């Protein structure tokens, strides 16, 4: 028996991977954006370095989730940030917003 939240969580992660793919596509297209040969080479080198940072994301894009008491949308935490037109889809684990993920403790009723 699966958890009732599993389909929604899977759909969210599928969306996150689609966003990551779009971010890659933008980098690939940017390689030809230079006005001169020198500029094009510099942009291509930059885009290639950026694309390398995306490689590890394929293995585990998201490894945590923060739910806030204020009723805001949860913040998904991963090895790199991913965004879409509406904002952050997965936050980088190094960002200040992810700090509660690492400093959280169990409530007393769950400690044994």
Buried (B, 14 or more C-beta within 10 A) or exposed (E): EEEEEEEEBEEBBEBBBEBBEBBBEEBEEBBEEBEEEEEBEEBBEEBEEBBEEBEEBEEEBBEBBBEEEEEEEEBBBBBBBBBBEEEBBBBBBEEEEBEEBEEEEEEEEEEE
